[in-house]
Amino acid sequence: DIMDNVSMIVGSSTDVIAGEHTICTPGIIDTHIHFISPQQVVEAICSGTTTMIGGGFGPTDGSNATTCTSGPWNMARMLEAVDEMPMNFGFLGKGNDSLEASLLEQIAAGACG
């Protein structure tokens, strides 16, 4: 097939990958994760998710099953917990613009936002 402004060259080095009976999708980035169980990672991988962004480590009511992780110590524990998992992770810090120092502290500890 020929389309305007599109050039695809198929030659002797082109590799065709059969896709019959499969569903092929790009990697999914889930930006609203409540991290409440390590098994979520396995389920996410099986559904095509490549990146999980969220928070909520759970030891306090202020962050239990939320999408944010408060404080540098807790951020470090979250990063340690996922260090060897085959997934890209981003952890959101907790705070507001009236406490700029605590936000900067969490970003320095590894928060992605």
Contacts in CASP RR format, 6 or more apart in sequence:
PFRMAT RR
TARGET T0000
AUTHOR 0000-0000-0000
METHOD contacts of the structure
MODEL  1
DIMDNVSMIVGSSTDVIAGEHTICTPGIIDTHIHFISPQQVVEAICSGTT
TMIGGGFGPTDGSNATTCTSGPWNMARMLEAVDEMPMNFGFLGKGNDSLE
ASLLEQIAAGACG
25 48 0 8 1.000
27 48 0 8 1.000
27 49 0 8 1.000
27 50 0 8 1.000
27 51 0 8 1.000
28 47 0 8 1.000
28 48 0 8 1.000
28 49 0 8 1.000
28 50 0 8 1.000
28 51 0 8 1.000
29 49 0 8 1.000
29 50 0 8 1.000
29 51 0 8 1.000
29 53 0 8 1.000
30 44 0 8 1.000
30 49 0 8 1.000
30 51 0 8 1.000
30 52 0 8 1.000
30 53 0 8 1.000
31 53 0 8 1.000
31 54 0 8 1.000
32 53 0 8 1.000
32 54 0 8 1.000
32 67 0 8 1.000
33 40 0 8 1.000
33 52 0 8 1.000
33 53 0 8 1.000
33 54 0 8 1.000
33 55 0 8 1.000
33 67 0 8 1.000
34 54 0 8 1.000
34 55 0 8 1.000
34 56 0 8 1.000
34 65 0 8 1.000
34 66 0 8 1.000
34 67 0 8 1.000
35 52 0 8 1.000
35 54 0 8 1.000
35 55 0 8 1.000
35 56 0 8 1.000
35 57 0 8 1.000
35 69 0 8 1.000
35 78 0 8 1.000
36 56 0 8 1.000
36 58 0 8 1.000
36 65 0 8 1.000
38 81 0 8 1.000
38 85 0 8 1.000
40 52 0 8 1.000
41 52 0 8 1.000
41 82 0 8 1.000
41 85 0 8 1.000
41 86 0 8 1.000
41 87 0 8 1.000
44 52 0 8 1.000
44 87 0 8 1.000
45 86 0 8 1.000
45 87 0 8 1.000
49 87 0 8 1.000
50 87 0 8 1.000
50 88 0 8 1.000
51 87 0 8 1.000
51 88 0 8 1.000
51 89 0 8 1.000
51 90 0 8 1.000
52 87 0 8 1.000
52 88 0 8 1.000
52 89 0 8 1.000
52 90 0 8 1.000
53 89 0 8 1.000
53 90 0 8 1.000
53 91 0 8 1.000
53 92 0 8 1.000
53 112 0 8 1.000
54 67 0 8 1.000
54 68 0 8 1.000
54 69 0 8 1.000
54 90 0 8 1.000
54 91 0 8 1.000
54 92 0 8 1.000
55 63 0 8 1.000
55 66 0 8 1.000
55 67 0 8 1.000
55 68 0 8 1.000
55 69 0 8 1.000
55 78 0 8 1.000
55 91 0 8 1.000
55 92 0 8 1.000
55 93 0 8 1.000
56 63 0 8 1.000
56 64 0 8 1.000
56 65 0 8 1.000
56 66 0 8 1.000
56 67 0 8 1.000
56 68 0 8 1.000
56 69 0 8 1.000
57 63 0 8 1.000
57 69 0 8 1.000
57 74 0 8 1.000
57 77 0 8 1.000
57 78 0 8 1.000
58 64 0 8 1.000
58 65 0 8 1.000
59 74 0 8 1.000
60 70 0 8 1.000
62 70 0 8 1.000
62 94 0 8 1.000
63 69 0 8 1.000
63 70 0 8 1.000
63 74 0 8 1.000
63 94 0 8 1.000
66 94 0 8 1.000
67 92 0 8 1.000
68 92 0 8 1.000
68 93 0 8 1.000
68 94 0 8 1.000
68 95 0 8 1.000
69 75 0 8 1.000
69 78 0 8 1.000
69 91 0 8 1.000
69 92 0 8 1.000
69 93 0 8 1.000
69 94 0 8 1.000
69 106 0 8 1.000
69 111 0 8 1.000
70 93 0 8 1.000
70 94 0 8 1.000
70 95 0 8 1.000
70 106 0 8 1.000
71 93 0 8 1.000
71 94 0 8 1.000
71 102 0 8 1.000
71 105 0 8 1.000
71 106 0 8 1.000
71 109 0 8 1.000
72 105 0 8 1.000
72 106 0 8 1.000
72 108 0 8 1.000
72 109 0 8 1.000
75 91 0 8 1.000
75 93 0 8 1.000
75 106 0 8 1.000
75 109 0 8 1.000
75 110 0 8 1.000
75 111 0 8 1.000
76 109 0 8 1.000
78 89 0 8 1.000
78 91 0 8 1.000
79 89 0 8 1.000
79 91 0 8 1.000
79 110 0 8 1.000
82 89 0 8 1.000
90 112 0 8 1.000
91 110 0 8 1.000
91 111 0 8 1.000
91 112 0 8 1.000
92 111 0 8 1.000
92 112 0 8 1.000
92 113 0 8 1.000
93 103 0 8 1.000
93 106 0 8 1.000
93 107 0 8 1.000
93 111 0 8 1.000
93 113 0 8 1.000
94 106 0 8 1.000
95 102 0 8 1.000
95 103 0 8 1.000
95 106 0 8 1.000
96 103 0 8 1.000
97 103 0 8 1.000
107 113 0 8 1.000
END
